[in-house]
Amino acid sequence: MQPNRLYFIDAVRAFAILMMLQGHFIDTLINPIYRDSSNIVYNIWSYFRGITAPIFFTISGLVFAYLLLRAHAKGDDQLRIKKGFFRGLLLIGIGYSLRINLVSWFSGYFSSYFFVIDVLQCIGLSLIILVCLHILFKHYSYIFSIVLFIIGCLCFITEPLYRNLVIENLPLPIANYMTKVNGSIFTILPWFGYSAFGAFLSTIFFRHAHRNRFKNFTIITYFVIGYLLIYYSSWFLKELYYLTNFELLILSANYNYLFTRLGNVLILFGLFYTFERFLKQSIIARIGEKTLSIYVIHFIILFGSYTGYGLKRFLNHSLNPTQAIFGALLFIVVACFIAFYYAKTNTFVYNMIRKLVDRFKN
């Protein structure tokens, strides 16, 4: 595949991070009395909030696996494999660090809230798993694609088995990656399924993106498959159940948010890929390159990482819709402004921490 940057990926990242900023702000600070499921505006907001995490996981799998494939094609993927392990561990570390409350720690109080798993830990672990799969199957490209696709399907179809999973015999830091009963926001299952599907898409881009009409064919395919997943994936699972009498299929079909959200992701991919030529070097693409910085900044401002003093502490569930909307817009502007003008790039942060680690080893 040609080593051109996929600019539409940065645009999708930007869309996801902006939806996450407004979603977290409004969800955290709006008064619960305004959560009206019969209101069309609220339903639209809830819809876009619901597709944010699937986008992040799918994009992370796509970009990361693509870089591994490209490095392997050049005959030197060892450095990329090391970077992958390091980046995965770094994301896990940052995810945990954002749960630190230094004020409480210095006062002698330690909360198990520190071990709650959020999106960064799950993405970090997903990257590590993808590195391991790459090592196993890097010489068997088509098998790698098939394995990724099967893993994604299994993660989604088996969701009823671990939906309400309770784990009592494992240490809390480990159990929290699999169960939400202790407060975890995300768990590795089913969310690794999106990363697996993203990595599967990367194998397609890697093999065929240089071909004529690939872009047009891919855009149409995204829209068609996205539409089918949204409106017919439940029907398909039910039909499989009627053929096989495999009960897990009907259980999955009756609560089928995973394949539906994947369909939403593919529709957005198709939309942004269509207008990719207008997005190169745009502010949207630049925002997409700063997602980690923006995520960390928004977490500190909103949830009070490290100090315990964030907007949530003072305004929790207190805003009306007008205040929440204008506050969310201001929040987005402030977070992006700090990321652009006062925070270094993600690459700078990765390299700085890597140098510190190497120096510590020496």
N, C-alpha and C positions, 0 to 999 in steps of 0.2 A: 504493500500500500504506500502511496505517496505520503511523505512526512508532513503534509500540510496540517495546520491547526484547524480543528473543527470549531469554528467560531460560534456556531449555533449552540454548542455545549455551554459556552460562557454565558450566552443569553438566557438559557434555561436555568443555569445556576443563579443568575441575577434575579430572575423571576421568583425562584424558590426562596431565596434569602429575603427578598422584599415581602413576600407573602408570609414568611415566618416571622419577620419583625412585627408587621401589623397584627398578625394572628396572636402572637404571644402577648403583645401590648393590650389588645382589646380583651382577649380572654382572661387575662390576669386582673385588669383594672375595671372593666365594666360591671355595673351592678347586675346581679343575676336576674332581677325582675325584668330586664330587657331581653332576656334570651327567649325569644318567641319563635317557635318552630313553624308557626303559621304565617310568619312574615317573610315575604319573598327576598327582601334585602338580607335578612339574617341567614336565610338558607343559602344564598349565593356566597355570602362570607364564609359560612361553615363549609361549603363545598371546596372553596379554594384553600381553606385552612387544612382540609383533610388530605389534599394531594401534595402538600409540601414535603412531608417525610418520604413518601414513595419516590418523589423526584430526586431528592438528595441521595438516597440509597442507590437508585438506578444509575444516576450520573456517576457516582463514585466508582461503581463497578465497571461502567463503560470506559471511563477515562483511565482508570488504573490498569485494567486488563489490556487496553489498547497500547499503553506505554510499555508494558511487559512484552507484548507480542512484537512491537516495533523494535525493541532492544534485542530480542531473540533473533529477529530476522537479520539484524546487523552482525550477529555472531557474538555479541557481548551483553548478556543480560544479568551477569553476576552483580554488577553495581546497582542495577535497577532492582534486583531482588533484595539486596541489602537495604536500599533506600525504602523499599516497600515495607520490610519488617520494621525499620526505624520509624517510618511515618505512621504505621499502624499503632505502634507502642506510644508514639508521641500524642496521637489523637486520644488514646485511652488515658494517658497522663493528664492532658489538658482537661478532658472531660471530668476526671476526678477532682482536679485542682479547682474547677469552678464551683464545686460543692464545699470548698473550704470556708470556714468562718473563723478567721484569726482571732477576732474579739472573744468568741466563745472558747476557743482553744486556750488562749492565754489566761482565761478565767477558770480553767480547769474542767470545762464541760465539753465532752466529745459526743456528737450525735451520730447515730447510724445512718443519718441522711447522707453522709459522705459516701456511702457505698451504693447509693441509688444509681442505677444505670440510665444514661440518657443517650441521645443520638450520637455523640462523638465516640463514646466507648463502643457502641455497636458498629459504627462505621470503621473504627480502628480495628476491631476484631475481624470484621468482614474482609478488610484488606489483607490481613495476615492469612486468613483462610484462602483467599484468592491466590496469594503468593505460593502457598503450599500446593494448591491445585495446579498452578502453572508449572511448578517444579516437577510434579508427577506426569503431566501430560504435554509438556512443551514440545516434545518430538512427535506428538500425535494430534495435529491441529483439529481435525474433524472430530476425533474422539473427545477432545477438550470441549468443543462446542456442544456436543451431545450431552456430556456429563453436566455442563452448566445448565442446560435447558431442563434436564431431568431433575437436578437439585432444586431449581426454581419451582417447578411444578410440585415436587414433593413437599417443599416448605409450605406452599399455599394449601394444598389439598389436605395435609395432615394437621392443619391449624386447629380443628376441633379437639384433637387429642391433647393439646397443651394450652388450650385457651384459658383454662382455670387451674393450671398446674400449681401444685403446692409441693415444695421441696423442703424437707426437714432435716435431712441427714448430711447436707453439705454446708460448708462454711458460708456465711452470709455473702461475702464478696463474690463467690462463685455462683451461688444459687440465684443471685439477683440478675444474672445474665439469662436465666431461663424462666423466671417467674416474676409476676408483678405484685404478688401479695405483700411484699415488703416496701412497695412504693416506687419500683422502677418504672420509668416512663416508656422505655423501649426494652425489648429482649431480642437476643440474637435470632430467635425464631418468632415470627416468620420473616423478620426484616432482612435477613441475609438473602432471602429469596429474591428480593428486588435487586440486590447487588449481583446475584448470580445471573439474573436476566439481563442486567446491564452489561456484564462481562460477555454474555452470549452475543449481545448486539455488537460488541466491540470486535468479535471474531468476524462478523459479517462485514463491518466497515473495513477491517484490515485486509480482507481478501479481495473485496470488490469495489472499494470507493474510487479507485483509479479508472474504472471502466466507464465507457460512454453511457449516458442516460442512467447511471446508477442513482444519482440524486433524485431524478424525477420518479423513478421506480420506487425508491425508498420512501419518499414522501407519500406517494399513493398507498404503499403498503402500510405505513404507520397509521394513516387515517382509516383504512379498511379494517385492519386487525384491531385497532383501538376501538372502533365502533362495534365490532363483533364481541370483543371482550366486555364492553360496557353493557350491551343489551342482550347478548346471547350466551355468555359463558355459564351462567346459572342453568339455562336450558340445556346446554351441552353436558354439564355435569349430571343433571338429572337423567338425561338420555343414557349416559354411561352407566348410571346406577340401575336403570331398568334392564340394561343388557347384562350387567355383571352381578347385580344384587349385592354390590359392595357398599355397605352402609356408610362408610366414611365419605363417599361421593355425595350422597344426599345431604349429609350433615354439612358438608362444605358448601353445597349449592344453596342451602337455606340461610347461610350467613356469609355470602360471597362478596366481601368487600375487597379482598386482596386482588383477585383477577380484574375486578371492576376498576380499582385504582390504577392497576397496570395499564388498562385501556386508556384512562385519563392521561397517564404519563406519555403514552405513545401518541395520542392526539396532540399534546403540547410539543412533543419532539417534532412531529410533522409540521406544525404551525411555525415553529421557530426555524426549522430547517428550510422552509419555503422562503422566508425573508432573511436568510443568512447574509446575503450580499449587502443588506442595508445595516447590518449589525457590526461589521468589522470596524475596529477602532472606535466604536461608539461608547458612550458613557455606560450603556447597559453591559457591554462586554467587559469594561473595566470593573464594574461592580462584581461581575461574575468571577473575576480573578482575585477578589478580596474577601471571599465568603468566610474563610476561617477567622480573619481579623474582625469582620463585622459580627460574626456569631459571638466571639468572646466579648467584644465591646457591649453588645446588647445584653448579654447575660449579666455583666457587671452592673450596668445602669439599671436594668429592670429588676433583677433578683438579688442584687447586693452581694455578689461573690466577694469573698475575702474579708469584707467588713460587716456584712449583714445589713447594710444600709442601702437599699435600692428603692425604686419607685413603689414596688409592691409593699414595702413596709409602711409607707405613708398613704397610699392611695388604693389599697387592695379592695376590689369590688365596690368602688365608690363613684364611678363616673357614669354620666348619662351618655347616650349614643353620640350626641354632638361633640361632647368633650372627648370621648374615646376616639372618634374619627380624626378630629384635628390634632389630638395628642399623638395618635399613631403616625400621622404624616410628619409631625415635628420630630418624633422619635426616629423615624427612618432617616430624615435629613441629618440629624445630629450623629447617629451611628455611622452613616456613610461618610460624613465630613471628617469625623475623627479617624476613620479607617484610611481615608485618602491622604490626609494631611498630617496626622500625628502618629500613625501606626505604620511600621515597616511592612513590606510585602510578606506573604506567606512563605515564599522561598527564603527570604532573609531570616525569618524566624527559624525555619527548619535548619538552615545552615549554621546559624548561631548556636542552637542547641546541640547540633551534631559536633561542632568544634569543642563545645564544653565537655561533651561526653568523651571525645577522643582525648582531650587534655587530661580528664580525670583518669582514663585508662593508662595513659603514659605515666 
